[in-house]
Structure formats: structure tokens, C-alpha cells
Amino acid sequence: MPTAKRMFIIILLVLNAIVLLGQIWPEGAPSFAHIVNIITLGLNVSFLLTLIKGPGNRTH
């Protein structure tokens, strides 16, 4: 069973692939593509912030 972090990364990869496909082939993008773009951007930012603030990134 995948961990929560692994599952979150898989979801991010799928959403990023959908966004990339929409950029490559805009005519084929569904009507809800702008919502997927915003959700993906928000999740990417939150994931990167958790990586920056993670316990392994202390500057002591």
C-alpha cells in the first residue's frame, strides 16, 4: 500500500501530465481544464513548500 506522500506525488504527476497535454494540444482540452490548471498549481506550490520546510533542510 503506497504511503500518503507517494500517493500525493502520483496525483501531482497525473495532474501535471493533464496540464502538459492541454498545453501541447489546446483544442482537445476539456471545458474544466482551467480548474485542473489552478488545482495543479496550488498542489505543486504546497508540495514544494513542504519540501523546503522539511526536517532535512535545517540550516544550523
N, C-alpha and C positions, 0 to 999 in steps of 0.2 A: 504494500500500500504506500503510495507516494506521500511524502510529508507535505505540510501546508505550503512551505516555501517552494518546493519543487512544483506543486500544482499551480501556484501563482505564476511561476516562470513559464510554465506550459501555456497558461491562459494569455500571458503577455506575448508569447511567441505567435500564437494563433491570431490575436488581435493585430499585431504588427504585420503579419502576413496579409491580413484582410486590407489594412490601410495601404500597404505597398501595392497590392493588386489594384486598388482603387486609383492609385497614382499612375500606374502603368496603363490601365485600361479604364479611363473615367466613364466611358459610355456604358460600361457594364456594372457600374456601382449601383447598389440598391438605394432606395429612397431614404433609408435610415443611415446612410454612410457617414453623414456629418456627426451623428450621435456616437457612432463607433469611433470616429477620429477623436472626439473630445474625451471619451472614456479612456481610450488608449493613452492619450497624452497624460491624463491625470494619473493613471496607474503607473506609467513609466516614471513620472516625476516622484510619486510616492515610493516606488521601489528604489530609485536612485538615492533618495534621501535616507531611506533605511540602511542602504549600503554605506553611505557616508557616516551616519551616526552609529554604525555598528560597533560592537565591543572591541573588534580588532583594529580599529582606527584611532586609537588614543595617541596623542602627541605629547607624551611626558618625557 
